[in-house]
Amino acid sequence: MGDLTKDFSRDEFKCKCGKCGGNYVDIRLVKGLQALRDLIGMPIIINSAVRCPEYNKKVGGVKDSQHIKGRAADIRVKGMDPGKVADFAEQIDVFKNGGIGRYPTFTHVDVRGYRARWNG
């Protein structure tokens, strides 16, 4: 059980640098991920969500990354192709009007407030 939604806890979103303790996450992202999880019917694994600027730079994130703002998550679903996860994300309103990036091993989703699509 999560403390943010029925399936997601704040700890899942925190910065993975191990130093900053950053865990601010936009509730629109959390609710969008919950809607996506409900649609798919399978657990969503968050590879990376909130990032401090230092960690974002270390992992090669863009300078003005949505991750720094707590608006993005890189996700995967065990046994599901990331492209299929992205297809499901296209059905969630907050992601329709946000960013969806398709990568070989994960899917990026964000709530930037305008439509953006790319292949990694």
C-alpha positions as CSV (number, residue, x, y, z in Angstrom):
1,M,0.0,0.0,0.0
2,G,1.2,3.5,-0.8
3,D,1.0,6.7,1.1
4,L,0.4,8.9,-2.0
5,T,-2.1,6.6,-3.8
6,K,-3.2,3.1,-3.3
7,D,-0.2,1.7,-5.2
8,F,2.5,4.4,-4.9
9,S,4.6,5.6,-2.0
10,R,6.7,8.8,-1.7
11,D,9.9,6.7,-1.3
12,E,9.4,5.4,-4.9
13,F,9.8,8.9,-6.3
14,K,12.8,10.1,-4.3
15,C,16.1,11.1,-5.8
16,K,18.5,8.1,-6.2
17,C,21.7,10.1,-5.5
18,G,21.6,8.9,-1.9
19,K,22.5,12.4,-0.5
20,C,20.0,15.1,-1.1
21,G,16.8,13.3,0.1
22,G,14.8,15.1,-2.6
23,N,11.3,13.7,-2.8
24,Y,9.1,16.5,-4.0
25,V,6.8,15.0,-6.7
26,D,4.0,16.7,-8.6
27,I,0.7,15.0,-7.6
28,R,-0.5,15.1,-11.2
29,L,2.4,12.7,-12.0
30,V,1.4,10.4,-9.2
31,K,-2.2,10.4,-10.1
32,G,-1.4,9.8,-13.8
33,L,0.8,6.9,-12.9
34,Q,-2.0,5.5,-10.7
35,A,-4.4,5.8,-13.6
36,L,-1.9,4.1,-15.9
37,R,-1.4,1.3,-13.4
38,D,-5.1,0.8,-13.1
39,L,-5.4,0.7,-16.9
40,I,-2.6,-1.8,-17.4
41,G,-3.6,-3.9,-14.4
42,M,0.1,-4.6,-13.5
43,P,2.6,-3.0,-11.2
44,I,4.7,-0.1,-12.5
45,I,8.3,0.0,-11.5
46,I,9.8,3.5,-11.2
47,N,13.4,3.5,-12.4
48,S,13.9,7.2,-11.8
49,A,11.6,10.1,-10.8
50,V,12.8,13.1,-8.8
51,R,16.4,14.1,-9.4
52,C,18.5,16.8,-7.8
53,P,20.5,18.8,-10.4
54,E,23.7,17.0,-9.5
55,Y,22.3,13.5,-10.0
56,N,20.5,14.6,-13.1
57,K,23.8,15.7,-14.6
58,K,25.5,12.5,-13.5
59,V,23.0,10.3,-15.3
60,G,23.1,12.5,-18.5
61,G,19.7,14.2,-18.0
62,V,19.0,17.4,-19.9
63,K,19.7,20.7,-18.1
64,D,16.0,21.7,-17.7
65,S,14.8,18.2,-17.0
66,Q,11.2,17.6,-15.8
67,H,12.8,15.1,-13.3
68,I,14.4,18.1,-11.5
69,K,10.9,19.7,-11.2
70,G,9.4,16.5,-9.8
71,R,7.2,16.1,-12.9
72,A,8.7,13.1,-14.6
73,A,9.3,9.3,-14.1
74,D,11.1,6.7,-16.1
75,I,9.1,3.5,-15.7
76,R,8.8,-0.1,-16.7
77,V,6.3,-2.9,-16.4
78,K,7.8,-6.3,-16.0
79,G,7.2,-8.5,-19.1
80,M,5.8,-5.6,-21.1
81,D,7.6,-3.8,-24.0
82,P,8.3,-0.2,-23.2
83,G,6.6,0.8,-26.5
84,K,3.4,-0.9,-25.3
85,V,3.7,1.0,-21.9
86,A,3.9,4.2,-23.9
87,D,0.9,3.3,-26.0
88,F,-1.1,2.8,-22.7
89,A,0.3,6.2,-21.4
90,E,-1.2,7.9,-24.5
91,Q,-4.6,7.0,-23.1
92,I,-4.1,8.9,-19.8
93,D,-5.1,12.6,-20.0
94,V,-2.3,14.1,-18.0
95,F,0.3,12.3,-20.2
96,K,-1.6,13.0,-23.5
97,N,-0.8,16.7,-22.7
98,G,2.7,16.0,-21.4
99,G,5.8,14.2,-22.4
100,I,6.1,10.5,-23.5
101,G,9.6,9.2,-24.4
102,R,10.1,5.8,-25.8
103,Y,13.4,4.1,-25.0
104,P,14.6,0.5,-25.5
105,T,14.4,-0.5,-21.8
106,F,12.0,2.0,-20.2
107,T,9.3,4.6,-20.9
108,H,9.5,8.3,-19.8
109,V,6.3,10.0,-18.8
110,D,5.9,13.6,-17.5
111,V,3.3,16.3,-16.8
112,R,5.1,19.3,-18.4
113,G,1.8,20.8,-19.5
114,Y,2.3,20.6,-23.2
115,R,2.6,17.7,-25.7
116,A,6.1,16.3,-26.4
117,R,7.0,13.0,-28.0
118,W,10.4,11.4,-28.7
119,N,12.3,8.2,-29.2
120,G,15.5,7.7,-27.1
